Amino acid sequence: MNRIREFIDEYLYQVLIGLVGIIVVFMFVIGGLLISHGDKQTMDDASAIESTSSQSGQATSQSAVQESTRPMASSSTAAQQMYVDVKGAVKNPGVYQINANMRVVDAINLAGGYNRSADKKQINLAQKLSDQQVIYVPIRGEKGAPVTTTTAPQAPASGGDTAAEATSSADGTSDSQSGQQINLNTADKTKLQELSGIGDKKADQIIAYRQAHGQFKKIEELKDVPGFGDKTFANLKSSICV
């Protein structure tokens, strides 16, 4: 009994120290495994965040490209839109959207067609439509009404002929004196007769030319109207526009 007690007293501290050492080593091993697992988890999380950020950046870039192209598409669409104003003896006067291939007859159909009082003989149904054009269908027996389709008056272009256009006509009665010009495409018969040297017959000739050939593209085209030569054109040059 005494020998057992002596053995325990002699080796007890060594056994305790050994156990403590084993516990310390075990704790280091466990701690190392936990740290390694934590580092791996952190790296996985960082990779996932980076991947998500990359995908988000790509989506944002694609969205920005789409947004940048939308205004261009809208502008292109807006640029192709054309409208005409249909007035006079039609069932539903108003502004209608058209395309470049449509004719006067199409615009009248868009407005519901003629009403009972329309004078169909004075309309050039085959004339092509253009943006901002005015289609006027006169009433039977209406005097002084436009007898063809017309467009809104355009400001005369400035150029090298400015000084010549400011020159009065031979008899000094040109409309240029008042700073106004008569549009060959929009003027009715009464308005055309306000031009110097233009009477009833010549006004009818201008109107007939418009019906047969469409609108004047330039004022020099007036010389193609029967009865209008270089001299007449020179006198009217400063008083007319298209």
C-alpha positions as CSV (number, residue, x, y, z in Angstrom):
1,M,0.0,0.0,0.0
2,N,2.8,2.3,0.9
3,R,4.6,1.4,-2.4
4,I,1.5,2.3,-4.4
5,R,1.2,5.7,-2.6
6,E,4.9,6.3,-3.3
7,F,4.5,5.5,-7.0
8,I,1.5,7.9,-7.3
9,D,3.4,10.7,-5.5
10,E,6.4,10.2,-7.7
11,Y,4.7,10.0,-11.1
12,L,1.5,12.0,-10.5
13,Y,2.9,15.4,-11.7
14,Q,4.5,13.8,-14.8
15,V,1.1,12.2,-15.7
16,L,-0.7,15.5,-15.2
17,I,1.9,17.4,-17.3
18,G,1.5,14.8,-20.0
19,L,-2.3,15.2,-20.0
20,V,-2.0,18.9,-20.2
21,G,0.4,18.6,-23.1
22,I,-2.0,16.3,-25.0
23,I,-4.9,18.7,-24.4
24,V,-2.9,21.7,-25.6
25,V,-1.8,19.8,-28.8
26,F,-5.4,18.7,-29.4
27,M,-6.6,22.3,-29.0
28,F,-4.0,23.6,-31.5
29,V,-5.0,20.9,-34.0
30,I,-8.7,21.8,-33.6
31,G,-8.0,25.5,-33.8
32,G,-5.9,25.0,-37.0
33,L,-8.7,23.1,-38.7
34,L,-11.3,25.8,-37.7
35,I,-9.0,28.6,-39.1
36,S,-8.4,26.7,-42.3
37,H,-12.2,26.1,-42.8
38,G,-12.9,29.8,-42.0
39,D,-10.3,31.0,-44.6
40,K,-11.8,28.7,-47.2
41,Q,-15.4,29.9,-46.5
42,T,-14.2,33.6,-46.7
43,M,-12.5,32.9,-50.0
44,D,-15.7,31.3,-51.3
45,D,-17.8,34.2,-50.1
46,A,-15.4,36.7,-51.8
47,S,-15.6,34.8,-55.1
48,A,-19.4,34.7,-54.9
49,I,-19.5,38.5,-54.3
50,E,-17.1,39.2,-57.1
51,S,-19.1,37.0,-59.5
52,T,-22.3,38.8,-58.5
53,S,-20.7,42.2,-59.0
54,S,-19.4,41.2,-62.4
55,Q,-22.8,40.0,-63.5
56,S,-24.4,43.2,-62.1
57,G,-21.9,45.3,-64.0
58,Q,-22.6,43.5,-67.3
59,A,-26.3,43.9,-66.8
60,T,-25.9,47.6,-66.1
61,S,-23.7,48.0,-69.2
62,Q,-26.2,46.3,-71.4
63,S,-29.0,48.4,-69.9
64,A,-27.0,51.6,-70.6
65,V,-26.4,50.5,-74.2
66,Q,-30.1,49.8,-74.7
67,E,-31.1,53.2,-73.2
68,S,-28.6,55.0,-75.4
69,T,-30.1,53.4,-78.5
70,R,-33.8,54.1,-77.6
71,P,-33.7,57.9,-78.2
72,M,-32.1,57.3,-81.6
73,A,-34.8,54.9,-82.6
74,S,-37.5,57.3,-81.3
75,S,-35.9,60.2,-83.2
76,S,-35.8,58.1,-86.4
77,T,-39.5,57.2,-86.0
78,A,-40.4,60.8,-85.3
79,A,-38.6,62.0,-88.4
80,Q,-40.6,59.7,-90.6
81,Q,-44.0,60.9,-89.3
82,M,-45.9,63.1,-91.8
83,Y,-49.2,65.0,-91.3
84,V,-51.6,66.8,-93.6
85,D,-54.5,69.1,-92.9
86,V,-57.7,68.2,-94.8
87,K,-60.2,71.1,-94.9
88,G,-63.3,72.2,-96.8
89,A,-66.1,69.9,-98.1
90,V,-65.1,66.6,-96.5
91,K,-67.0,64.7,-93.9
92,N,-64.4,64.8,-91.1
93,P,-62.0,67.8,-91.6
94,G,-58.8,67.6,-89.5
95,V,-55.1,66.6,-89.3
96,Y,-54.2,63.1,-90.5
97,Q,-51.0,61.1,-90.4
98,I,-49.8,59.9,-93.9
99,N,-46.8,58.4,-95.5
100,A,-44.7,59.5,-98.4
101,N,-46.4,57.2,-101.0
102,M,-49.9,58.5,-100.4
103,R,-51.9,60.8,-102.8
104,V,-54.5,63.5,-102.3
105,V,-57.3,60.9,-102.8
106,D,-55.9,58.9,-99.8
107,A,-56.0,62.0,-97.6
108,I,-59.6,62.7,-98.6
109,N,-60.5,59.1,-97.8
110,L,-58.9,59.5,-94.4
111,A,-61.2,62.4,-93.8
112,G,-64.3,60.3,-94.5
113,G,-64.6,61.3,-98.2
114,Y,-66.5,64.2,-99.8
115,N,-69.6,65.6,-98.4
116,R,-72.6,66.4,-100.6
117,S,-71.6,69.9,-101.4
118,A,-68.0,69.1,-102.6
119,D,-66.8,70.3,-106.0
120,K,-64.8,67.2,-107.0
121,K,-63.7,68.7,-110.4
122,Q,-61.3,71.2,-108.8
123,I,-59.2,68.6,-107.0
124,N,-56.1,66.9,-108.4
125,L,-56.5,63.5,-106.7
126,A,-53.3,62.1,-108.1
127,Q,-51.0,64.7,-106.5
128,K,-48.5,63.3,-104.0
129,L,-48.7,64.3,-100.4
130,S,-46.0,66.0,-98.4
131,D,-45.6,66.9,-94.7
132,Q,-47.6,70.0,-93.5
133,Q,-49.6,70.0,-96.7
134,V,-53.1,71.5,-96.7
135,I,-55.8,69.7,-98.7
136,Y,-58.8,72.0,-99.4
137,V,-61.9,70.7,-101.1
138,P,-64.0,73.6,-102.3
139,I,-67.8,73.8,-102.2
140,R,-69.7,73.8,-105.5
141,G,-70.1,77.4,-106.7
142,E,-67.5,78.7,-104.3
143,K,-65.6,81.6,-105.8
144,G,-62.0,82.5,-105.1
145,A,-61.3,79.2,-103.4
146,P,-58.1,77.3,-104.0
147,V,-58.5,74.8,-106.8
148,T,-55.7,72.5,-105.9
149,T,-53.9,71.2,-102.9
150,T,-51.5,73.6,-101.2
151,T,-48.8,73.6,-98.6
152,A,-48.1,76.0,-95.8
153,P,-46.2,79.1,-97.1
154,Q,-42.4,78.8,-96.8
155,A,-40.1,81.7,-96.0
156,P,-38.2,82.8,-99.1
157,A,-34.6,81.6,-99.1
158,S,-31.9,84.2,-98.8
159,G,-29.1,84.2,-101.4
160,G,-27.3,86.1,-104.0
161,D,-30.5,87.4,-105.5
162,T,-31.5,89.4,-102.4
163,A,-30.7,92.7,-104.0
164,A,-32.5,91.8,-107.2
165,E,-35.6,90.7,-105.2
166,A,-35.7,94.0,-103.4
167,T,-36.0,95.8,-106.7
168,S,-39.5,97.0,-107.6
169,S,-41.2,95.8,-110.7
170,A,-41.4,98.0,-113.8
171,D,-44.6,99.7,-112.8
172,G,-43.6,100.1,-109.1
173,T,-46.6,98.1,-107.8
174,S,-44.7,95.0,-106.6
175,D,-45.7,93.4,-103.3
176,S,-42.0,93.5,-102.4
177,Q,-42.6,97.2,-101.4
178,S,-44.6,96.0,-98.5
179,G,-42.1,93.2,-97.6
180,Q,-44.6,90.5,-98.7
181,Q,-44.4,87.9,-101.4
182,I,-47.2,85.8,-102.9
183,N,-46.7,82.0,-102.8
184,L,-47.3,80.4,-106.2
185,N,-48.5,77.2,-104.5
186,T,-50.9,78.6,-102.0
187,A,-52.4,81.7,-103.6
188,D,-55.9,81.5,-105.0
189,K,-57.0,83.2,-108.2
190,T,-57.8,86.5,-106.4
191,K,-54.5,86.6,-104.7
192,L,-52.6,85.8,-107.9
193,Q,-54.2,88.8,-109.6
194,E,-52.6,91.1,-107.0
195,L,-49.3,90.5,-108.8
196,S,-48.3,93.2,-111.3
197,G,-49.4,92.3,-114.8
198,I,-51.4,89.2,-113.8
199,G,-55.0,89.3,-114.8
200,D,-57.8,86.8,-114.9
201,K,-56.4,84.8,-117.8
202,K,-52.9,84.5,-116.5
203,A,-54.1,83.6,-113.0
204,D,-56.1,80.8,-114.5
205,Q,-53.0,79.6,-116.4
206,I,-51.0,79.4,-113.2
207,I,-53.7,77.4,-111.5
208,A,-54.1,75.1,-114.5
209,Y,-50.3,74.5,-114.4
210,R,-50.5,73.6,-110.7
211,Q,-53.3,71.1,-111.3
212,A,-51.4,69.4,-114.1
213,H,-47.9,69.4,-112.7
214,G,-48.3,69.7,-108.9
215,Q,-46.6,72.4,-106.8
216,F,-43.9,74.7,-108.1
217,K,-40.5,73.5,-106.9
218,K,-38.8,76.9,-107.6
219,I,-40.0,80.3,-108.8
220,E,-38.1,79.9,-112.1
221,E,-40.6,77.2,-113.0
222,L,-43.1,80.0,-113.7
223,K,-41.5,80.5,-117.1
224,D,-42.8,77.0,-118.0
225,V,-46.4,78.3,-117.7
226,P,-47.8,79.3,-121.1
227,G,-47.8,83.1,-121.5
228,F,-45.0,83.7,-119.1
229,G,-41.6,84.6,-120.6
230,D,-38.3,85.9,-119.3
231,K,-39.5,89.5,-119.2
232,T,-42.7,88.7,-117.3
233,F,-40.7,86.5,-114.9
234,A,-38.1,89.3,-114.3
235,N,-40.9,91.7,-113.4
236,L,-42.5,89.2,-110.9
237,K,-39.3,87.7,-109.5
238,S,-39.2,89.8,-106.4
239,S,-42.9,89.4,-105.7
240,I,-43.3,85.6,-105.7
241,C,-42.0,82.6,-103.7
242,V,-42.7,78.9,-103.3
